[in-house]
Amino acid sequence: MRIVAMALAGLAALTLVVDPGVAADPAKKPPYYASIAAGRARMRTGPARTYPASWLYQRADLPVKVVAVFKDWRRVRDPAGEEGWMLANLLSGTRTAMVTDGAPAEMHQAASDGSTLLWRAAPGVVGRLSQCGGGWCRFDVKGQAGFVRIDRLWGVEAGEALP
């Protein structure tokens, strides 16, 4: 009985890690954006643990673009353009984005250049996305939130709408 309880607890813990919106939904058709869920995630040269690791990511919430699916593996592209395979349970459906190169991205109070400037986010900063539309997304960096123009972010497409 004790072994069964431990097995069920282990299964419950696994379900907390896997986001069914990305990792377990084989019906989701690439390309689509996701983010790295784990604090340490290996990208491999092929869709199996026997393939060598090409990168070790140590940045949870980093946005990635899923470009192919093979069983429990996802071929992903990172913001630098590197591609490789990751286990689906290392990914999350949480939408994030990264500020692109150049000047810091302005974070406004509303989705308008004329609205109050709240913050500036340096290139490479990662934040969570919501309320995308009209060329703007709400961008939240650890509680500091504002609206950023989509063309300053990697992890969202022009014309894409998010609730």
C-alpha positions in Angstrom: 0.0 0.0 0.0 2.8 2.4 0.8 4.5 1.7 -2.5 1.2 2.5 -4.4 0.9 5.8 -2.4 4.5 6.8 -3.3 3.9 6.0 -7.0 0.7 8.1 -7.0 2.5 11.0 -5.3 5.3 10.7 -8.0 2.7 10.7 -10.8 1.0 13.8 -9.2 4.3 15.6 -9.1 5.0 14.8 -12.8 1.6 16.2 -13.8 2.5 19.5 -12.1 5.6 19.8 -14.3 4.0 19.1 -17.6 1.8 21.8 -19.1 -0.8 19.9 -21.2 -1.3 22.9 -23.4 2.2 22.4 -24.9 3.8 19.3 -23.7 1.2 16.6 -24.0 -1.2 17.9 -26.7 -0.2 16.2 -29.9 -2.9 18.0 -31.7 -1.2 21.4 -31.3 0.4 22.1 -34.7 3.7 23.8 -35.0 4.9 26.4 -35.3 3.9 27.9 -31.9 5.6 29.6 -29.0 6.2 28.1 -25.6 8.7 28.7 -22.8 11.3 26.7 -21.0 9.6 25.5 -17.7 12.7 24.0 -16.0 15.6 25.8 -14.4 17.9 23.5 -16.3 16.9 22.1 -19.7 19.0 20.3 -22.3 18.6 20.8 -26.0 19.7 17.7 -27.9 20.8 17.1 -31.5 18.0 14.6 -32.0 14.7 13.4 -30.5 16.1 11.0 -27.9 18.2 11.0 -24.8 20.9 9.1 -26.6 21.6 12.1 -28.8 24.3 14.5 -27.5 23.2 17.7 -25.8 24.0 20.8 -27.8 23.0 23.4 -25.2 22.1 23.5 -21.5 19.6 26.3 -20.7 19.6 27.6 -17.2 16.9 30.2 -17.7 13.4 29.3 -16.9 10.7 31.2 -18.9 13.0 31.7 -21.9 10.7 31.8 -24.9 11.2 29.2 -27.6 9.4 28.5 -30.9 8.3 24.9 -31.4 8.9 24.1 -35.1 8.4 20.3 -35.1 6.9 17.5 -33.0 8.1 13.9 -32.7 6.4 11.8 -30.0 7.4 13.3 -26.6 10.0 15.6 -28.2 9.7 19.1 -29.6 12.2 20.7 -32.0 12.6 24.2 -30.8 14.3 27.4 -31.9 15.6 29.8 -29.3 15.9 33.6 -29.6 19.4 33.3 -31.0 18.2 31.1 -33.8 19.7 27.8 -32.4 17.6 24.7 -33.1 17.5 21.4 -31.4 15.2 18.9 -29.6 13.8 19.1 -26.0 11.5 16.8 -24.1 8.0 18.2 -24.0 7.9 18.1 -20.2 10.6 20.7 -20.1 8.3 23.2 -21.9 5.4 25.2 -20.7 2.5 26.9 -22.4 3.2 30.1 -20.4 3.8 32.8 -23.0 6.9 34.8 -22.5 9.0 37.0 -24.7 12.5 38.5 -24.8 13.4 42.2 -25.6 15.3 42.3 -28.9 18.6 43.9 -29.5 19.0 47.7 -29.7 17.8 50.3 -27.3 15.8 49.4 -24.2 12.2 48.7 -24.9 9.7 51.2 -23.5 7.0 49.9 -21.2 3.9 52.1 -21.3 0.9 52.4 -19.0 -1.4 51.7 -22.0 -1.0 50.3 -25.5 -0.1 53.6 -27.0 3.1 55.6 -27.6 1.4 58.6 -26.1 0.7 56.9 -22.8 2.8 57.3 -19.7 6.2 55.6 -19.8 6.5 53.4 -16.8 9.7 51.4 -17.3 12.4 50.5 -19.8 13.5 46.9 -20.3 17.0 46.2 -21.5 17.7 43.9 -24.5 17.7 40.3 -23.3 15.1 40.8 -20.5 12.5 38.1 -20.4 8.9 38.7 -19.3 5.5 37.1 -19.4 3.0 38.1 -22.1 -0.7 38.9 -22.0 -3.2 41.2 -23.6 -1.7 41.3 -27.0 -3.4 43.1 -29.8 -3.0 46.1 -32.1 0.8 45.7 -32.2 1.2 45.8 -28.4 1.5 43.2 -25.6 1.4 43.6 -21.8 4.9 42.6 -20.7 5.4 41.6 -17.0 9.0 41.4 -15.7 8.7 40.1 -12.1 5.9 42.4 -11.2 7.0 45.4 -13.2 4.5 45.5 -16.0 3.6 47.7 -19.0 2.7 47.6 -22.6 5.5 47.0 -25.1 5.4 47.2 -28.9 5.4 43.7 -30.4 8.3 44.7 -32.8 10.6 45.0 -29.8 9.9 41.4 -28.6 10.9 37.9 -29.7 8.3 35.4 -28.8 5.2 36.9 -30.3 4.1 37.5 -33.9 2.7 40.7 -35.4 -1.1 40.4 -35.6 -1.2 37.7 -32.9 -3.8 38.2 -30.2 -3.5 36.9 -26.6 -6.1 37.3 -23.9 
